[in-house]
Amino acid sequence: MRSRNLIILAAVVAVVGAFIGFFERHQPTTDERAERADRVLGSLDEDEVASLVVRSPRGAVRLERTGDDWRLVEPVDYPADDDAVRSLLRSIGRLDVERTLPAGDVEAGAYGVDEPALGLELVTTDGTRHTLAIGDETALGGRRAVRRDGEADILLVASTFADELDRELDDWRSRSVVDVLEADLLRIEVEAPPDLIRAVRTGDRWRLESPLVDLADQEQLRSLVSELDDLRISEFLPSDADAAELGLDPPEYRVELVPEGGREPITLELAAPAGDQSTVVCRRNGSELFTVPETIRARLAKAPVRWRSAAVWPFASWDAVKLEITAADGEELVLDRVDGMWRLAGGGEADDAEVRRRLAALADLEALDHDLMLPPTEVMGSVIVVLEEEGAAEGLTYTFYAPLEEGGHAAVTVSARAGVMGIEAALAETVVGDLGALRRPVAETVAAE
């Protein structure tokens, strides 16, 4: 019985010890408690602030948290500059009390906290409300008088945080035009009357739906999204400004970004530049007006047919896992990538460097002509390449046709893309010619073993 009681007691002690250890580990240290005790707002966590009101000689500004972002709600409804808000909250949260002046020892009016030039009010997610009345800078400089939550005592704090409160309204607004990643988008439309470019994203690739149905220029679409994400507002304009006078009736360009998941599309309308100005007027979502650098027009000005892919089928050559090449005379060669090296499917080693050279040529094929008729010439050969990234066991099939005349372009079709394209004949020969060069000589194989 004694042994069992000792075991039970030991187990209880172990559980209690573990609980205490777990609890203490999540509690602030003695130094952290002392540090927080010296702070104006104690243990305020900036991530728990739900709303914020800033008062300055420039007027009152109210901001509210929406998810992970901040938004201006007064005096205008507008996305806020998240960095500016977070910087302010970080400064307030770390603001230390350098000296406390008891109410009976000072005259509040002498420090400007009765009618403060600056004020701050914040509410946390649990409903706790804090106020700071921020008075004058002290005679010696470097400190500010602060009254906290209506208390009688006056606190002296470092004055540097006050600059983050005394901002123009536009300095609280986000200057980001769009906040979007390519992976978040389902569709992009660029309208430059009478032309309309529409591209949809399928997996990791963009395809055109207008002005023609084809593979889109991947780099063009990715660069457009990147440039829009990097675009910054130069100047905010009154929301009631006359659209016609601003050149938006009609706009020169209209861009629509449609995100995945049923989220609201983002529309941007751009006016033509006035004279030699470096900025153009932009209207976002039909109401918000501002100017942006006119350089974005260079990306949008590309001719509609230039939005189609010039690459026959762009892929990374190292993603190929299987290759089947058929020469003009019907000879076939099948190769598999095993442990990073290429081998002949029937046994034996392949010339790894030669395989990779042909794959690189295939991946880099550029279409010199589009929308050709299928030529009545002989087939130069064909290639089936299976790509790891595509996940399609049947792979992509390329078929090459000899030029109609000496020095002309060879024709190529690829199973994933409609139409016939023209390419350099020498490149077709590089891919499907001399299959013997792909076999590693027996003597080399034996020597390597």
Residue pairs with C-beta under 8 A, 6 or more apart in sequence:
28 36
28 43
36 42
36 43
38 96
38 97
39 93
39 94
39 95
39 96
39 97
40 92
40 95
40 96
40 97
40 132
40 146
40 148
40 155
40 157
41 92
41 93
41 95
41 130
41 148
44 92
44 93
44 124
44 130
45 93
45 124
46 86
46 89
46 90
46 92
46 93
48 124
48 125
48 126
49 65
49 89
49 122
49 123
49 124
49 125
50 64
50 65
50 123
50 124
50 125
51 62
51 63
51 64
51 65
51 122
51 123
52 62
52 63
52 64
52 70
52 85
52 88
52 89
52 120
52 121
52 122
52 123
53 60
53 61
53 62
53 63
53 119
53 120
53 121
53 122
54 60
54 61
54 63
54 88
54 118
54 119
54 120
54 165
54 167
54 172
55 61
55 116
55 118
55 119
55 120
55 121
56 117
56 118
56 119
56 165
56 166
56 167
57 117
57 166
58 166
58 167
58 168
58 169
59 75
59 169
60 74
60 75
61 72
61 74
61 75
61 167
61 169
61 172
62 72
62 73
62 74
63 70
63 71
63 72
63 73
63 80
63 85
63 172
64 70
64 71
64 73
65 71
69 79
69 80
69 82
70 79
70 80
70 81
70 82
70 85
70 86
71 77
71 78
71 79
71 80
72 78
72 79
72 80
72 172
72 173
75 169
76 169
76 173
78 173
78 174
78 288
79 173
79 174
79 176
80 172
80 173
80 174
81 171
81 172
81 173
81 174
81 175
82 174
84 164
84 167
84 171
84 172
85 172
87 164
88 161
88 164
88 165
89 122
91 160
91 161
91 164
92 120
92 122
92 132
92 161
95 157
95 158
95 161
96 157
96 158
97 155
97 156
97 157
98 143
98 156
98 157
98 158
99 143
99 155
99 156
100 153
100 154
100 155
100 156
101 111
101 145
101 153
101 154
101 155
101 156
102 153
103 152
103 153
103 154
106 154
108 114
108 147
108 152
108 154
111 135
111 136
111 138
111 145
111 154
112 135
112 136
112 145
113 133
113 134
113 135
113 145
113 146
113 147
113 154
114 133
116 133
116 134
116 135
116 147
117 134
117 135
117 136
118 134
118 162
118 165
118 166
119 131
119 132
119 133
119 134
120 131
120 132
120 134
120 165
121 129
121 130
121 131
121 132
122 129
122 130
123 129
123 130
124 130
130 148
130 149
131 148
131 149
131 150
132 146
132 147
132 148
133 146
133 147
134 144
134 145
134 146
134 162
134 165
135 144
135 145
135 146
135 147
135 154
136 144
136 145
137 143
137 144
137 159
137 162
138 144
138 145
138 156
141 159
142 158
142 159
143 156
143 157
143 158
143 159
144 156
144 157
144 158
144 159
144 161
144 162
145 154
145 155
145 156
146 154
146 155
146 156
146 157
147 153
147 154
147 155
148 155
170 236
173 233
173 236
175 232
175 233
176 229
176 231
176 232
176 233
177 228
177 231
177 232
177 233
177 268
177 282
177 284
177 292
178 228
178 229
178 231
178 257
178 266
178 268
179 229
180 225
180 228
180 229
180 257
180 259
180 266
181 225
181 229
182 201
182 221
182 222
182 225
182 226
184 259
184 260
185 201
185 225
185 257
185 258
185 259
185 260
186 200
186 201
186 258
186 259
186 260
187 198
187 199
187 200
187 201
187 256
187 257
187 258
188 197
188 198
188 199
188 206
188 221
188 224
188 225
188 255
188 256
188 257
188 258
189 196
189 197
189 198
189 199
189 254
189 255
189 256
189 258
190 196
190 197
190 224
190 253
190 254
190 255
190 300
191 197
191 253
191 254
191 255
191 256
192 252
192 253
192 254
192 300
192 301
193 250
195 211
195 304
196 210
196 211
197 208
197 210
197 211
197 304
197 307
198 208
198 209
198 210
199 206
199 207
199 208
199 209
199 216
199 221
199 307
200 206
200 207
200 209
201 207
204 389
205 215
205 216
205 218
206 215
206 216
206 217
206 218
206 221
207 213
207 214
207 215
207 216
208 214
208 215
208 216
208 307
208 308
211 304
211 305
212 305
212 308
213 418
214 308
214 309
214 370
214 417
214 418
214 419
215 308
215 309
215 311
215 313
215 416
215 417
216 307
216 308
216 309
217 306
217 307
217 308
217 309
217 310
218 309
218 311
218 314
220 299
220 302
220 306
220 307
221 307
223 299
224 299
224 300
225 257
227 296
227 299
228 255
228 257
228 268
228 296
231 292
231 293
231 296
232 292
232 293
233 290
233 291
233 292
234 279
234 290
234 291
234 292
234 293
235 279
235 290
235 291
236 289
236 290
237 246
237 281
237 289
237 290
237 291
238 289
239 287
239 288
239 289
241 289
243 249
243 283
246 271
246 281
246 283
246 289
247 271
247 272
247 274
247 280
247 281
248 269
248 271
248 281
248 283
251 269
251 270
251 271
251 283
252 270
252 271
252 272
252 280
252 297
253 268
253 269
253 270
253 297
253 300
254 267
254 268
254 269
254 270
255 267
255 268
255 269
255 270
255 300
256 265
256 266
256 267
256 268
257 265
257 266
257 267
257 268
258 265
259 265
259 266
266 284
266 285
267 284
267 285
267 286
268 282
268 283
268 284
269 282
269 283
270 280
270 281
270 282
270 292
270 296
270 297
270 300
271 280
271 281
271 282
272 280
273 279
273 280
273 294
273 297
277 294
278 293
278 294
279 291
279 292
279 293
279 294
280 291
280 292
280 293
280 294
280 296
280 297
281 289
281 290
281 291
282 289
282 290
282 291
282 292
283 289
284 290
308 370
309 367
310 366
310 367
311 364
311 365
311 366
311 367
312 365
312 366
312 367
312 398
312 412
312 414
312 417
312 421
312 423
313 365
313 396
313 398
313 414
313 416
313 417
314 363
315 363
315 385
315 387
315 389
315 390
316 363
316 389
317 356
317 359
317 360
317 362
317 363
319 387
319 388
319 389
319 390
320 337
320 359
320 385
320 386
320 387
320 388
321 336
321 337
321 386
321 387
321 388
322 334
322 335
322 336
322 337
322 384
322 385
322 386
322 395
323 334
323 335
323 342
323 355
323 358
323 359
323 383
323 384
323 385
323 386
324 332
324 333
324 334
324 335
324 383
324 384
324 385
324 395
325 332
325 333
325 335
325 358
325 381
325 382
325 383
325 431
325 432
325 435
325 438
326 332
326 381
326 382
326 383
326 432
327 381
327 432
327 433
327 435
328 378
328 379
328 380
328 381
328 432
331 435
333 344
333 435
333 438
333 439
334 344
334 345
334 346
335 342
335 343
335 344
335 345
335 350
335 355
335 438
336 342
336 343
336 345
337 343
341 349
341 352
342 349
342 350
342 351
342 352
342 355
342 356
343 349
343 350
344 350
344 439
348 439
348 440
348 445
349 440
349 445
349 448
350 438
350 439
350 440
351 437
351 438
351 439
351 440
352 440
354 437
354 438
355 438
357 430
358 430
358 431
358 438
359 385
361 427
361 430
361 431
362 383
362 385
362 398
362 431
365 412
365 423
365 427
366 423
367 412
367 421
367 422
367 423
368 409
368 421
368 422
368 423
368 424
369 409
369 421
369 422
370 419
370 421
370 422
371 419
371 420
372 411
372 419
372 420
372 421
372 422
373 420
374 401
374 411
374 413
374 420
375 401
375 402
375 403
375 404
375 411
375 420
377 401
377 402
377 403
377 404
377 411
378 401
378 402
379 399
379 400
379 401
379 402
380 400
380 401
380 402
380 410
380 428
380 429
380 432
380 433
381 400
381 428
381 431
381 432
381 433
382 397
382 398
382 399
382 400
382 432
383 397
383 398
383 400
383 431
383 432
384 394
384 395
384 396
384 397
384 398
385 395
385 396
385 398
386 392
386 393
386 394
386 395
386 396
387 395
387 396
390 396
396 414
396 415
396 416
397 414
397 415
398 412
398 413
398 414
398 415
398 431
399 412
399 413
400 410
400 411
400 412
400 428
400 431
400 432
401 410
401 411
401 412
402 410
402 425
403 409
403 410
403 411
403 425
408 425
409 422
409 423
409 424
409 425
410 422
410 423
410 424
410 425
410 427
410 428
411 420
411 421
411 422
411 423
412 420
412 421
412 422
412 423
412 428
413 419
413 420
413 421
414 421
